[in-house]
Structure formats: C-alpha cells, structure tokens
Amino acid sequence: MMQQAAIGLGVELRVLAQRPDDPAALVVPGTVIGDHHDLDALKSFAAGCDVLTFDHEHVPTDFLHELEASGVAVRPGAAALVYAQDKGLMRQKLSGLGLPCPEWALISCDDDLADFGATVGFPYVLKATRGGYDGRGVWMVDDLAAAKAVLAGAAERGVRLLAEAKVPFVRELSAQVARSPHGQAAAYPVVESLQIDGICREVYVPAPGLSEAAAVEAQRIALTVAKELGVTGMLAVELFETGDGALLVNELAMRPHNSGHWSMDGAVTGQFEQHLRAVLDLPLGQVKPVAPVVVMANVLGLDLPEVYPAYKHVMAHDPGVKVHMYGKAVKPGRKIGHVNVLGLPGRTLDDTVERARHAAAYLRGEIDE
Amino acid sequence: MMQQAAIGLGVELRVLAQRPDDPAALVVPGTVIGDHHDLDALKSFAAGCDVLTFDHEHVPTDFLHELEASGVAVRPGAAALVYAQDKGLMRQKLSGLGLPCPEWALISCDDDLADFGATVGFPYVLKATRGGYDGRGVWMVDDLAAAKAVLAGAAERGVRLLAEAKVPFVRELSAQVARSPHGQAAAYPVVESLQIDGICREVYVPAPGLSEAAAVEAQRIALTVAKELGVTGMLAVELFETGDGALLVNELAMRPHNSGHWSMDGAVTGQFEQHLRAVLDLPLGQVKPVAPVVVMANVLGLDLPEVYPAYKHVMAHDPGVKVHMYGKAVKPGRKIGHVNVLGLPGRTLDDTVERARHAAAYLRGEIDE
C-alpha cells in the first residue's frame, strides 16, 4: 500500500523483504530479499536509500542505533521506535509524561506478580514487552497460579513481562497523527475500532458519539506522544475509553496502522502518503474525511483458498465498496485485505457498517449471499 | 497509475514497455522490455497474461487481430480499438451511427482538398488519420495552397489525411464511460477540458453550467459509441460544444484518459481501477464524485530539471492538493504529472481552479511564489 502512495508522489520505494512472495515484493521492482535481523543486510540495503522507514517494529533496536551512527536517516529513529518495540519502556515513558495509562508494573519474579495482584486484583493482564502482535503475547490471568505459569513459560523463552490492570473499557479508540522531522504535525479524526480476540475487525470514522472534548483529549495525547518521543512518520495511539469517558493509552504503533486504512479512500490524504510525506520531511497533507462517515472492515482469511472469485458478487452487490487485497496467501485469521465504505449523506452509520461488514464477510467466505 | 489500482485490487499487472526507464517499468516488477511493433514480442508477452489491455493506441491493428486469433483476450478488441487508431474509420463509423460529427472527408488528392474547401470554406482542419497525439498530426489550413502543401508532405511520409470543418466551438467537453465484456456500462460526470495548443491543461468536474439535457446527451453519445463499437474498458469521447449548445464528437480514446485523471482522487472509483474492473469483466464501481467540484491541472515540463524540490512549496502552500508525478524525465511541453483539487463546500469553482492552477504552475517552474 506504501507503493501506491509512492507512485503518486513520484518517489522511488525500495523494499527489504524476507521472502520473494511477501506482498511488497510482488509490487515493488528490485525488492531486496534479506533478513531484518541481519545487520549487514540492513546496512547494505540502507546504503541505497535517502530515508529508511518501516512497516513493522521488528528491526532490533541496537541495529537501528548502528544504522543511525553510520549516517542513515532512520525515521522514526531508534530513540522513538524503541517505545513501540518495548511495552515496558513505553509504559515508563508515558507515565513519566503524565499520560494516562492503565496501572502497570514490570515483572521480574513471582513476588512481582503477587504484589501487582494485591494492588489491582485478579484477573489482570500479562504482556510480553516485545514481539506481541494481534493478540499474541498477551495473557489474561485469573489468579496467581496462572500468572506464575505464564511467567515461567516466558522466562524459558527469554521473554520479559509487563503486567497491566484489566481495564473495564466500553470501547477502543485510535488517535493517529503524523509528525515530520521539522516538527509539523497533523491529527486525523479519532476513530473507534472494534476488536475481537485482540484483532481489529472494524473501524468507524469518526468515533460515533465521541464528545468534542474527548476527541480533542485523544488528539492531544497522540500529539504529545509524537512530540515528546520524537516520532517521525505516522503514529497510532490505541486508547481505551472507560464508562466514565476517561481515556487510557493501550498501545503505540509508529507506522501506518490498521486503524488508519479508512483514510486510503476516506480522507484527502491517506495514511501511506502521509507517512511518506512525514519521513521525507515534506509538508503534511490534509487529513479531512471526504464523507460524513467512513467504515473499514478487515478481511480475515477463513477457508476460501482464493478470494478473487468473490469479487464479482461483492462488487455487483455494492459498487461503492472499495476493496483492498494484499496479495497474501489465505490463512485462517490472517488479515488478507480490507474494505472501505464511504457513508452516503443522510444514511445512518449502521447502514455503512452493514455495507462494509457484508463485503468483508463475503470476501472471507463467511457468507455466500 | 494502473499499478496503483492493480495493487488495490490484488491483480498482478505485467507491462510490456519500450524502455527500462518508461514510467511503468519503474514501478511494476518484472516489466518486459520490448517493442509493441514486434508481433513476436507481443505474442510472447501476451502468453503470460489473462487479459491484454493498453495505455496507448499504437499497437498495429493487424497484430491485435493476430493476437485475438491466437486466443488472447484483447480488451478493447481490435474491432473496437481500430476506431481509436484511425480517425477516418472513426468518422465513417460514427456518421453511420448518426452520431454528431463535424463535417469531414477522406482526402486522397488535391481535388478532394478543393472540394472540401468548396463545401465548408477555409480555414479547415487536416488530420493524419493515424498516429496524431496532443496536437501533433493536426494542421489548420487557411487556403488551398496550404492544404496542398500538407497533403504533399503527408504523402511523402505515407500518412493518410482526413479533412474536418473548423468547428466554432465555445468549449471542449469529455464524456467518459466504462464498459465491460458482459455489457455493463457506467457513465462518469461530463467534464469540461481546457485545451491550449491542442494539449489538455485543465479539467473541471462537472462541466460548469452544462444543462442536464446536454449532459445526458453527451453521456448518451458515449454510451452509444461504447456499445455500438464494442468497446471494453474506459472510453473517452471528446466533444465540442458550440454556441447554440450542440455537441460534436472530436476524438475517441479507449483507455484511461487525461480528461479522467480527476477521478483518481475525486470519484469513488478512479478511472484506472474502473478500466481494470472493466477489462477483467468485474462489476463496475461507483462513478460518483466525492466533492461538489473537482479540478485537475496538468503539469507540463518547462525547464526545471527536477520537480521534487518544488514539492515543499506546493504542499505547504495548500495541503489539500493531490500531486501525481509520473517519474518521467522533464522535457518542455511534456505531461510529467498532474494535480487534483477537491473543491470545498461553499467555495466557488474559481477558487478550486486557482488552487490547482497555482500548484501545477509551481511544479512546472512557471512561477516561484
């Protein structure tokens, strides 16, 4: 999807991909196949680039520092990206900035688990500080015994744990901002995301019924994070909204994010173009939606070996649905694409949600009518 | 630009390009370098494709017939595309269908030139039946001597001529439709194009002040052409509007067309996506604009060797401008990109035109403030 934006801007995108059948490798000429855990591969790749950026957080932090030391323009830089890589560091930093977080503690031993349980009660949440994704690396523990079992398993694999209070949230929000090296920032409308089993399923734009004050607060949090952590490029701050309307930071992502895919069709400047503009230190684009409501629904792989035949039905059923498929092999639960729907003036949000949900369900083979 | 649409649809685009630095070759992996005047190159390229389509009209008609005879799905097919390749055949066909054309005659000898002058008067227009583009292959002749000189020059180069009356038009319009092999069609809003020296400079969407009746008539003409000529994919019918509101067909293009670039940002379904959907026989997408007015301005190469530095000014000046650059080397007069601007509700068309015109002029180096 970054390639679509790069083509428009006339910017040459080069990609380091792990495998020749990675989606990016299929659409970007001259993709280099290599491992982002290999410093030499990273250095050799970066040598041909004006700016190095990412579509995931998994390049080792030390390597990012080495690349920067050797003169590579890494955006976001290692000093910022580490907070998207390490949830423990992220909690320390955000709490230090006075930004609202769930109660949390770093866990080193069984006593830490018991202490945290005494403070917030059970159940609570344990998270791997690094490497979790889409619900992986997260455990809800009902009692101390369960917590100890998770810690033992984590210790065996060399995984460090963070404990967080279970937040009685009513919904999840996402506040996305872009920030450039010269310090310009732009805040997208705050959106609501529907998560099931830790995986984003749908996004509603703007977050329905969110008060102006809460929206401004969410954007303030995201802009503060971007500035104080020195983020360049797109930043997504995932937030919990609690019953009393309070906001708590859940996760950070420093790249185009699933919660911003709506902007590809629904905003004047899509998040991939904005990310490129930000990391290239070009002025940022307008973030205004082009429709009163926009809905994004993820297409998760189910058991259709091939989604293309479903296009005929989905496109005929609703010519307004924007289909984005990623060229990934279909695997159960894998995000293989998404659809965006722009709401029609005078129609309800429900109508727009129904359109997006139907298209995504049909594309994944969940329904056949 | 087709690659941007192909990525979204998850369709693998393969390109046959003349040179490794052709814009498409820069952004599409595995581009085959070859000559579209070479039947073997065409056949070998087509062997790996489900559907063969075009971004220009210059593949020899005979070769298209041979490809079809060998089982290649050529869309638009040779029987349709020939009318976009040969202006003489186009005039015969459209007049046969009763569609409004300027007065015209095929020219074989000096007597034909004199006869046509006696019928419509001087000045009139001579056109090469094949190969003209952006004002090339078009001559306005003031008298018989000038006409004879053009004919003599054309005969030397083996170029056949068509004569057309000079139309006292007040503006040029373009009616774009998409049509698929199974016969579905969709008509985009009729637009006005501003041409200078035979080159499109700006497009206004929808055509300002066009009556509902005239818009419907323009769409009817385009839909009739698409159906009766058996077009698949995008079709642009360029029209003259005369002082009394009559419409006359000027040119046909059977591909995404400059007059439709506005749709990339300004319509639910952009013309490149629509072309792919049409030639792949997928259901067509919604053609509704996403803003009350949309303006496209071409960026013509002037004397800036490198346009990228101008981005900072243009993007900072107006964050709502959508920049599309083609990765072409800058040559005077060459179309090297375009900008789209979505009009803001409550603002005038003039305001939107001014925004697009400023950005395009700055990008081409015509202004520096």
Interface residues (C-beta under 8 A of the other chain):
Chain A: M1 Q3 Q4 A6 I7 G8 L9 G10 E12 A25 L26 V27 V28 P29 G30 T31 A186 D265 V268 T269 R277 L282 P283 L284 G285 Q286 K288 V290 A291 V307 Y308 Y311 K312 M315 A316 P319 G320 K322 V323 H324 M325 Y326 G327 G337 L342
Chain B: M1 Q3 Q4 A6 I7 G8 L9 G10 E12 A25 L26 V27 V28 P29 G30 T31 A186 D265 V268 T269 R277 L282 P283 L284 G285 Q286 K288 V290 A291 V307 Y308 Y311 K312 M315 A316 P319 G320 K322 V323 H324 M325 Y326 G327 G337 L342
